[in-house]
Amino acid sequence: MRTAARIGALASVVALAACAPTPAPEGASGRASEPAPATPAASTAPPPPACSPEGIRITELGVDAAMGLRAMGLELVNCGDRPYELRGYPVPSLRDADRDPLKVTVVPGARPITSGFDQPPTRIVLRPGERASAALLWRNLVTDPTVVASNGAYLDIAPLPGRPSYPVELDGPIDLGNTGRLGVSAWKRYNGTSSTNPPAPSGPPSTAPTPDSRL
């Protein structure tokens, strides 16, 4: 359908060009009329989120998916005018399409979900303009037909426990299935290249109990 539409549109353009009037001859001055200068196209890119009162901005870096495993990169930039210290894990919270809070088990390190994101937190001091990254990990699994699948339509992130949360714009829902679990990796310094791609799953997700914190 798209190909046919494009061919039809192209044919219309050709027909209009054939019916276009012949340019008028040069005037008495010997100069042809000059075309109007082109107007630059307005930019459609959305503006970046505003810098928060504590001098940071958190944005999504994109989502990678493999065999039901999802990994979403997060970027935190120091957009303030003084150093900003991090040591620990981001604190996510989710809301559904009606903006009602979702009950989610947050797993620091993501061990029961996948391996490779269990590096312990380290102290990071970001100078103005420097960045840190972390990842959210989850599996889109539906293992119990009696449990309604969860889709997070809105995400809020606190950089550390006890600090304010900030909304993070999503490109798509966080589809937890009915697992209800969301893993987080520790913040680490971000050099501009993606460091949040999920490793290849080595087996089914673990069901072992963990000391999770519930939102």
C-alpha positions, 0 to 999 in steps of 0.5 A: 500500500505504501509503495502504491501511494508513493507511485501515485504521489509521484505521478501527481507531481509529474502531472502538475509539472507538465501543466505548469506555465512556462516562465515569463521572458526577461523584462526590459531590464534584462533580468529574470525575476528572482525566486523568493528565498527559501524559508528554513524548516522549523526544527521538530526535535523536542527540547531537552528536559529542564535542569532540576533544582538539584542540578541534574537531568535524567533521560532514557538512552533507549531499550534493547530487547532479546528473548523477552529480556529488556534493558533500558539505558538511563543517563544522568547529566550534571547540568548544574554549576557544582559537583554532584555525587552518586553512590548506589542505584537509581530508584524507579517507580512506575504508573499505568496508563491511568497514572495509577502507581504499579506495585513493582519489586525493585531488584538492585543488581538484577541477579534473579532477572539476568546476570552481568549487571551485578557490579557493586556501586562505586563513588562517582563525583560528576563535575558540571557537564559530566554524565553517569549511566545505569540500566533498568532490566526486566523480562516480558513474561506471562507465566500465570494467566490469573495475574494481569500483566503490567505495563508501565506507561510513566516512569519516575526516577530518583537518582538515589534513595531519599532524593527527589524523583523526576519524570523520565519520558518513555519511547514505549511501555515498560512491559513487565508481563506478570513478573512484577520485577524490575532490576536496576544496575548501579550508576557508573561514569558514562563516557558517551558509548552505550554500556547498557546493552543486555548480555545474551540470556544464559537460561531461564530467569531465576525464581530464588527469593531475594531481599527485594524492596517493594514500591 
